[in-house]
Amino acid sequence: MKPACLKALPLILAALMIQPGCALLAQKPPPKRIAAVVTEYRHNSHADVIVGRLIESYTLDGKGEFPNLKLVSLYTDQVPKSDSSRELMKKHGVPIYTNITQALTLGSGKLAVDGVLLVAEHGVYPTNSTGNVIWPKRRMFDEIQQVFRQSGRSVPVFCDKHLSDNWADAKWMYDTARELKAPLMAGSSLPVLWRYPAADTKRGATLKELVVVSYHTLDAYGFHALEMVQCLAERRAGGETGVRSVKGTRGEAVWQAARDGVFDRALMDAALGTLKHSPISRGGTVEQLAKDPILCTIEYRDGTRAHMITLNGAVGEWAAAWRTAEGPKITATNFFTQEARPFMHFTHLLKGVEKMFHTGEPAWPVERTLISSAVLDALLISLKDGGRRVETPYLDIKYTTLWNWQQPPPMPPDRPIPGQ
C-alpha cells in the first residue's frame, strides 16, 4: 500500500463506521459471564425474577429481549421442595455448584466469571433481636471476596436489596469491596420503576421535607420505602450529607406526631392521593383503616427531614410527596410496581446492573443502599427500645450522584400468578 493510501486509511474506516447498518457499528460486545449466588431459587422468587432474566429474557418467557449477559453458574444456599432451579438450569445448560468458590471459579481454582449476582432474599433463616431476617449476605460475600483475593483480581458484584440486616456487616461489605476495588451495587427496584405522575426531586433544590407511605413488614417492604426516600433525598442541594438520627413511632402516637407537627400531614395526604388502589377510596379514614401505623423519622445532618409511614390496612402501594424551600407547592407521585409476572420493574433494575457489569462503573451509588440499610437497622432498634431517638454518628456519609430517573416504557400485559 502506498504512503498516501496509508494516510487515507483512518478516513476510510471512519466513513465505513458511520454508514447505516454497518456491521462495525451494530456489533455488540461479547456477553459478560455471570455467576449467581442465591439463597433459594423458586418460581417468582427474587432469584427467579432477577437471575431468570439472563436465560428467559427480560419478559421471563424467552420471547423478549435478552440482557447482554451469560449465566454460567449457579449456587443455591437452600433447596426447598418448591425449587425450580434444577429443572430450569438443566434445560439451559447452566451448571449448579455445591459451593460459592466453585460457582465463581467454575471448578478451575481461579476466578472465571465477569460478575456476580448476589440474591439473598428468600429462604428459611433466623431473625435478629430486632426482628430483621438474618440473610446470609455477609457469609456469601465473604466467600466471594476470598475468591477475589486468591485470584488477585475482582469483578463487579450486585447485592439485591439491602447490604445486610445490621450496620456492622453492611459497612464491612462496603469497605471490603472498596479495598479490593470491586465495583459494588445494591438496592431496590423502586428507584427505577414507574411513577404516576412522572416526577422527581429537582437536582440542587433545597428539600424542605419528604414523606413516603409504605406497607407490609419493615424489613421486607420498609426497606424499599427507605430506598425511595434516599433516591429522592440524595438529589438535594449539596448532595448527600449523612444522617444524624433515626426515630421510630408506633400506634396512636403517630397521629399525635402529625398533630404536633413532627411530620407534615398535608404531605402524607398528598402521597395517599396518588395511590391507584387504596382502600381509603372505598370509604373510611386512614386513621380507621391503619390499625398499627409506624412512623420512621430521619433527620439528616444538613437539617433535612424525611419520614416513612407504614400504613397496613390503608395502603398497599408506595408513594411519596415533598416540598422544597423554593415555595409551598407539594409534589407527589405513586411508585408503581407490576405485581404480576413478568414483574417488569426487575428488568429495569437489571439493566442498571448490566451496565455496571460491562463498564465497571455502578449505575447508581452503593452509598444510597448503605444508608438505607443502616436507617432500617436503626429504626428497628428504636422501635425495640420503645421509640427512643437513635443517634447515628457513624452515618457521616457524603456523596453526590449523576444518576437520573427516567420513566420506563409501558409494561407488558400481566401474566396472572396462579392462586392469586
C-alpha positions in Angstrom: 0.0 0.0 0.0 1.3 3.4 -1.0 2.0 6.1 1.8 -0.8 8.2 0.5 -3.2 5.3 0.9 -2.0 4.7 4.5 -2.7 8.3 5.3 -6.2 8.0 4.0 -7.0 4.7 5.8 -8.3 6.4 9.0 -10.7 8.5 7.0 -11.9 5.4 5.0 -12.5 3.5 8.2 -14.4 6.4 9.8 -16.6 6.6 6.7 -17.4 2.9 6.9 -18.4 3.1 10.6 -20.9 5.8 10.1 -22.7 4.1 7.2 -26.3 3.0 8.2 -26.4 -0.7 9.1 -22.7 -1.0 9.2 -21.6 -4.2 10.9 -18.9 -2.4 12.8 -21.4 -0.1 14.3 -24.0 -2.7 15.1 -21.7 -5.2 16.7 -22.3 -5.8 20.4 -19.5 -6.5 22.9 -19.5 -10.2 23.9 -21.8 -11.0 26.8 -20.3 -10.9 30.3 -20.1 -14.3 32.1 -22.1 -14.1 35.3 -22.2 -16.3 38.4 -25.4 -16.2 40.5 -25.2 -16.8 44.3 -28.7 -17.1 45.8 -30.4 -18.3 49.0 -33.1 -20.2 47.2 -34.5 -20.3 43.6 -38.2 -20.9 43.2 -40.8 -19.6 40.8 -41.3 -15.8 41.3 -38.6 -15.6 44.0 -36.2 -12.7 43.7 -33.6 -15.2 42.3 -36.1 -16.2 39.6 -37.1 -12.7 38.6 -33.5 -11.3 38.5 -31.3 -14.3 37.6 -34.0 -15.8 35.5 -33.9 -12.9 33.0 -30.5 -14.0 31.9 -31.9 -17.3 30.5 -35.6 -16.4 29.9 -35.3 -12.9 28.6 -36.4 -9.6 30.1 -40.0 -10.8 29.9 -39.3 -14.2 31.6 -40.9 -16.1 28.7 -38.0 -16.4 26.2 -39.8 -14.1 23.8 -38.4 -10.7 24.9 -35.0 -9.0 24.5 -32.2 -10.7 26.4 -29.6 -8.9 28.5 -26.1 -9.0 27.1 -25.1 -11.3 30.0 -24.5 -15.1 30.1 -25.4 -17.1 33.2 -22.5 -19.6 33.5 -23.0 -20.9 37.1 -25.4 -21.0 40.0 -25.1 -21.7 43.7 -28.2 -22.1 45.9 -27.9 -22.0 49.7 -31.1 -23.8 50.3 -33.2 -26.2 48.1 -36.8 -26.2 49.2 -39.4 -28.6 47.7 -40.6 -25.7 45.6 -37.1 -25.3 44.0 -37.4 -24.6 40.3 -33.6 -24.1 39.5 -32.7 -27.8 38.9 -35.0 -28.3 36.0 -34.6 -24.8 34.6 -30.7 -24.8 34.7 -30.6 -28.3 33.2 -32.8 -27.1 30.3 -30.4 -24.1 29.7 -27.2 -26.0 30.3 -26.2 -23.9 33.4 -24.2 -25.9 36.0 -25.2 -25.7 39.6 -22.3 -25.9 42.0 -22.3 -27.0 45.7 -20.3 -24.1 47.0 -19.7 -20.4 46.1 -16.0 -20.8 45.3 -16.8 -23.4 42.6 -19.5 -21.2 41.2 -17.1 -18.3 40.8 -14.2 -20.4 39.5 -16.2 -22.9 37.5 -14.1 -25.5 39.3 -10.9 -24.1 37.9 -9.5 -22.8 41.2 -9.3 -19.2 39.8 -11.9 -16.6 39.3 -13.5 -17.4 35.9 -16.5 -15.0 35.7 -17.0 -11.3 34.8 -19.6 -10.5 37.5 -21.6 -11.9 40.4 -25.3 -11.6 41.2 -25.8 -12.0 45.0 -29.6 -12.5 45.7 -30.3 -13.4 49.3 -34.0 -12.7 49.8 -36.0 -15.9 50.2 -35.5 -19.0 52.3 -35.7 -20.1 55.9 -33.3 -18.1 58.1 -33.4 -16.8 61.7 -34.2 -13.2 62.7 -32.0 -11.0 64.8 -33.0 -9.3 68.1 -34.9 -6.5 66.3 -36.9 -8.8 64.1 -34.8 -8.3 60.9 -34.2 -11.5 58.9 -30.5 -12.5 59.0 -30.0 -13.2 55.3 -26.5 -14.7 54.8 -25.2 -11.8 52.8 -22.0 -11.3 54.8 -21.2 -15.0 54.7 -21.8 -15.2 51.0 -19.9 -12.0 50.3 -17.0 -13.3 52.5 -16.7 -16.4 50.3 -16.9 -14.2 47.2 -14.2 -11.8 48.4 -11.9 -14.7 49.3 -12.0 -15.9 45.7 -11.1 -12.3 44.6 -8.1 -12.3 47.0 -6.9 -15.7 46.0 -7.2 -14.9 42.3 -5.6 -11.5 42.6 -8.4 -9.6 40.9 -12.0 -8.6 41.4 -15.2 -8.3 39.3 -18.4 -6.3 39.9 -20.9 -7.6 42.4 -24.6 -6.7 42.7 -26.3 -7.4 46.0 -30.1 -7.4 45.8 -31.9 -5.2 48.3 -30.1 -4.1 51.5 -26.4 -4.9 52.1 -27.1 -6.6 55.5 -29.5 -6.8 58.4 -27.1 -4.8 60.6 -24.8 -1.8 60.2 -21.5 -3.6 61.1 -21.9 -6.2 58.4 -23.2 -3.7 55.8 -20.2 -1.4 56.4 -17.8 -4.4 56.3 -19.1 -5.4 52.8 -18.8 -1.8 51.6 -15.3 -1.4 53.0 -14.1 -4.8 51.7 -15.4 -4.0 48.2 -13.5 -0.7 48.2 -10.4 -2.3 49.5 -10.5 -4.9 46.7 -11.6 -2.3 44.1 -14.6 -4.5 43.3 -17.4 -2.4 41.8 -20.4 -2.9 44.1 -24.1 -2.1 43.5 -27.1 -2.9 45.7 -30.6 -1.9 46.3 -34.3 -2.0 45.5 -36.1 -1.8 42.2 -38.3 1.0 43.4 -36.0 3.9 42.4 -36.1 2.8 38.7 -39.8 1.9 38.3 -42.8 3.8 37.0 -44.0 7.0 38.7 -47.5 8.4 38.3 -47.5 11.3 37.7 -43.9 11.3 36.4 -42.0 13.4 39.0 -38.6 13.6 40.6 -37.0 15.9 43.1 -35.2 18.8 41.4 -31.5 18.4 41.4 -29.9 21.1 43.5 -33.1 22.2 45.2 -33.3 22.8 48.9 -35.5 19.9 50.0 -37.6 21.0 53.0 -39.5 17.8 53.9 -40.2 14.5 52.4 -42.9 11.9 53.3 -43.3 8.4 51.8 -46.1 5.9 52.6 -45.5 2.2 52.7 -47.0 -1.2 53.7 -46.1 -4.8 54.7 -43.3 -5.6 57.1 -40.5 -3.1 57.8 -37.6 -5.5 57.0 -39.1 -6.6 53.7 -41.0 -3.6 52.3 -40.0 -0.8 54.6 -36.5 -1.2 53.1 -38.0 -0.5 49.7 -39.6 2.7 51.0 -36.3 3.8 52.5 -34.7 3.4 49.1 -37.4 5.7 47.8 -36.6 8.2 50.4 -32.9 8.1 49.6 -33.1 8.2 45.8 -35.2 11.4 46.2 -33.2 13.0 49.0 -29.8 12.5 47.5 -30.5 15.0 44.7 -30.9 17.9 47.1 -28.6 20.9 47.2 -25.2 19.9 48.4 -25.8 16.2 47.7 -26.0 13.6 50.5 -24.6 14.8 53.8 -25.3 11.8 56.0 -27.9 11.0 58.7 -27.9 12.5 62.2 -30.6 10.4 63.8 -33.5 7.9 63.3 -36.6 7.6 65.4 -39.5 5.1 65.3 -43.0 5.9 66.5 -45.9 3.4 66.6 -49.7 3.3 67.0 -51.7 6.3 68.2 -48.5 8.2 68.8 -48.1 8.5 65.0 -51.3 10.6 64.7 -50.2 12.7 67.7 -46.9 13.3 65.9 -48.9 14.6 63.0 -50.9 16.9 65.3 -47.6 18.1 66.9 -46.1 18.9 63.5 -43.4 16.2 63.7 -44.3 15.5 60.1 -46.4 17.4 57.6 -49.9 15.8 57.4 -50.5 17.6 54.1 -47.6 15.7 52.6 -48.9 12.3 53.7 -52.4 13.1 52.4 -50.8 14.2 49.0 -48.9 10.9 48.8 -52.1 9.0 49.6 -53.9 10.9 46.9 -51.7 9.4 44.2 -52.5 5.7 45.1 -54.3 3.7 42.4 -56.0 1.0 44.5 -56.2 2.5 48.0 -58.7 1.0 50.5 -59.3 4.6 51.6 -61.1 5.3 48.3 -63.7 2.7 49.3 -64.6 4.5 52.5 -63.1 5.2 55.9 -60.2 7.3 57.0 -56.6 6.4 57.2 -56.8 6.5 61.0 -59.6 4.0 61.0 -58.0 1.6 58.4 -54.4 1.6 59.6 -54.7 -0.1 63.0 -50.9 -0.1 63.8 -49.2 2.7 61.9 -45.4 3.0 62.1 -43.5 6.2 61.6 -39.8 6.4 60.8 -38.4 9.9 61.2 -35.0 10.6 59.6 -33.0 13.7 60.4 -30.2 14.4 58.0 -27.0 16.2 59.1 -27.9 19.2 57.0 -31.3 19.6 58.7 -33.4 18.0 56.0 -36.2 15.7 57.5 -37.8 12.7 55.9 -40.5 10.3 57.1 -41.5 6.8 56.1 -45.0 5.9 57.3 -46.2 2.2 57.2 -50.0 2.1 56.9 -51.0 -1.5 56.7 -54.8 -1.8 56.2 -55.0 1.6 54.5 -52.2 1.3 51.9 -51.0 -1.5 49.6 -48.7 0.7 47.4 -45.8 3.1 47.7 -46.0 6.8 47.2 -44.0 10.0 48.1 -44.6 13.7 48.5 -42.3 16.6 49.2 -41.9 20.3 49.5 -38.8 22.5 48.7 -37.7 25.7 50.3 -38.5 27.4 46.9 -42.2 27.6 47.6 -45.2 25.9 49.3 -46.1 23.7 46.3 -46.3 20.0 47.1 -45.1 17.4 44.5 -46.5 13.9 44.9 -46.1 10.6 42.9 -47.0 7.0 43.1 -44.1 4.5 42.8 -45.8 1.7 40.8 -44.7 -1.9 40.6 -46.0 -4.6 38.2 -47.5 -7.1 40.7 -47.7 -10.0 38.2 -45.3 -11.8 36.0 -43.1 -10.7 34.3 -42.6 -8.2 37.2 -41.1 -5.8 34.7 -39.7 -3.5 37.3 -36.9 -6.1 37.8 -35.9 -5.7 34.2 -35.1 -2.0 34.8 -33.2 -2.9 37.9 -31.2 -5.5 35.9 -30.5 -3.0 33.1 -28.7 -0.8 35.6 -26.7 -3.9 36.9 -25.9 -5.0 33.3 -24.4 -1.5 32.7 -22.1 -2.0 35.7 -21.0 -5.5 34.5 -20.0 -4.0 31.2 -18.4 -0.7 32.3 -17.1 -1.5 35.7 -18.9 1.7 36.9 -22.0 1.4 39.2 -25.1 2.8 37.6 -26.1 4.4 40.9 -24.2 4.8 44.1 -23.9 1.9 46.6 -23.8 4.6 49.3 -27.6 5.0 48.7 -28.1 1.5 49.9 -25.5 1.6 52.6 -27.6 4.5 54.2 -30.9 2.8 53.6 -29.6 -0.4 55.2 -28.3 1.5 58.2 -31.5 3.5 58.6 -33.6 0.3 58.6 -31.4 -1.2 61.3 -31.6 2.0 63.4 -35.4 2.1 63.0 -35.8 -1.4 64.3 -33.5 -0.7 67.2 -35.6 2.4 68.0 -38.9 0.5 68.0 -37.4 -2.3 70.1 -36.3 0.3 72.7 -39.7 2.0 72.9 -39.3 4.6 70.3 -36.1 6.3 71.5 -34.2 8.5 69.2 -31.1 6.6 67.8 -28.1 8.8 67.2 -26.2 7.8 64.1 -22.8 9.5 64.1 -21.4 6.6 62.0 -23.7 7.7 59.1 -21.4 10.7 58.3 -21.6 9.6 54.7 -21.3 12.2 52.0 -21.8 11.5 48.3 -23.2 13.0 45.1 -24.7 11.2 42.1 -25.3 12.0 38.5 -27.9 9.2 38.3 -31.3 10.3 36.9 -34.6 8.5 37.0 -36.4 8.1 33.7 -39.9 6.8 33.2 -39.7 3.3 31.9 -41.6 2.2 28.7 -45.1 0.8 29.2 -45.1 -2.5 30.9 -46.2 -5.7 29.1 -49.5 -7.3 29.9 -49.8 -9.0 33.3 -49.5 -12.8 33.4 -51.5 -13.7 36.5 -49.9 -15.5 39.3 -51.6 -18.9 39.9 -53.7 -18.8 43.1 -54.0 -15.0 43.2 
